Amino acid sequence: MKTSQTPLTDAVLMAQLLERMERGGHPDADQYRMVVRRLADELGRVQDVAALDALLEAHPAAAQLYENLNYQHAGLCRSLLDASLAAEMSARVSIARAKQPTPHGAA
């Protein structure tokens, strides 16, 4: 008898189990593959994007699995791009400032 109510609940349970297995050292290979397969299935069933994002933020092993499963669609879809974006924005501001004419006598 299935006791969980939603794909999100099942995904959270599988993500927690995967995290424990990852921290535990040397899990049984068959059990590990079964958990990964089940988690992959459950992640595919989660419809609530905000809940999925929260689950992936809380469980790095699940986030890595999700990224690997979706790589063909979005590349490193869960990798943080904030640092790259901030660097690009800063560079654009600096370039724009450098292009502005300076008043006579200013260094």
URMO-V78745 format. One record per residue. RES is the residue in three letters. PSI is psi in whole degrees, 0 to 359 (* if undefined). OMEGA is omega in whole degrees, -180 to 180 (NA if undefined). Layout:
RES;PSI;OMEGA / RES;PSI;OMEGA
This chain:
MET;131;180 / LYS;129;-176 / THR;338;-179 / SER;158;-172 / GLN;333;-173 / THR;160;173 / PRO;327;179 / LEU;315;179 / THR;314;179 / ASP;319;180 / ALA;318;179 / VAL;315;180 / LEU;316;179 / MET;323;178 / ALA;319;177 / GLN;318;179 / LEU;318;178 / LEU;318;178 / GLU;315;179 / ARG;319;179 / MET;320;180 / GLU;320;180 / ARG;336;-173 / GLY;355;178 / GLY;263;-172 / HIS;84;179 / PRO;159;174 / ASP;130;-174 / ALA;317;-180 / ASP;318;179 / GLN;318;180 / TYR;313;179 / ARG;321;179 / MET;317;179 / VAL;317;180 / VAL;315;178 / ARG;315;-179 / ARG;318;178 / LEU;317;178 / ALA;316;178 / ASP;313;-178 / GLU;321;177 / LEU;324;178 / GLY;340;-179 / ARG;343;-177 / VAL;123;-178 / GLN;333;-177 / ASP;106;-175 / VAL;319;-180 / ALA;319;178 / ALA;320;177 / LEU;316;179 / ASP;317;179 / ALA;318;178 / LEU;315;-178 / LEU;327;176 / GLU;324;-177 / ALA;340;-174 / HIS;93;-177 / PRO;323;180 / ALA;321;177 / ALA;322;178 / ALA;319;179 / GLN;318;177 / LEU;313;-180 / TYR;316;179 / GLU;316;179 / ASN;322;179 / LEU;329;-175 / ASN;12;-177 / TYR;320;-178 / GLN;338;-179 / HIS;324;-170 / ALA;16;-178 / GLY;223;180 / LEU;75;-169 / CYS;338;180 / ARG;358;-179 / SER;141;-179 / LEU;129;179 / LEU;1;-176 / ASP;316;-178 / ALA;318;179 / SER;317;179 / LEU;317;179 / ALA;319;179 / ALA;318;179 / GLU;317;179 / MET;318;178 / SER;319;179 / ALA;318;179 / ARG;318;178 / VAL;315;180 / SER;318;179 / ILE;318;179 / ALA;319;178 / ARG;319;-179 / ALA;332;180 / LYS;342;-178 / GLN;138;178 / PRO;144;178 / THR;146;177 / PRO;151;179 / HIS;136;178 / GLY;351;179 / ALA;148;-178 / ALA;*;NA
